[in-house]
Amino acid sequence: MEHHPQIERPYCRDVLAPDQQLETHLIGDHTSQELVEYIASEYKVGNLEATPE
């Protein structure tokens, strides 16, 4: 069986099952509002950059 390293997710510290996808976890376990607030706060403190359109 192939081993995949754990993905660092500063938003939450849940450990994903080896067969669970990050996108499935985020969509299934977090509300859209939670994710938007996290992304906005990271952008505000300079941890994220805007992407050109």
Rosetta blueprint (number, residue, H / E / L):
1 M L
2 E L
3 H L
4 H L
5 P L
6 Q L
7 I L
8 E L
9 R L
10 P L
11 Y L
12 C L
13 R L
14 D L
15 V L
16 L L
17 A L
18 P L
19 D L
20 Q L
21 Q L
22 L H
23 E H
24 T H
25 H H
26 L H
27 I H
28 G H
29 D H
30 H L
31 T L
32 S H
33 Q H
34 E H
35 L H
36 V H
37 E H
38 Y H
39 I H
40 A H
41 S H
42 E H
43 Y H
44 K H
45 V L
46 G L
47 N L
48 L L
49 E L
50 A L
51 T L
52 P L
53 E L
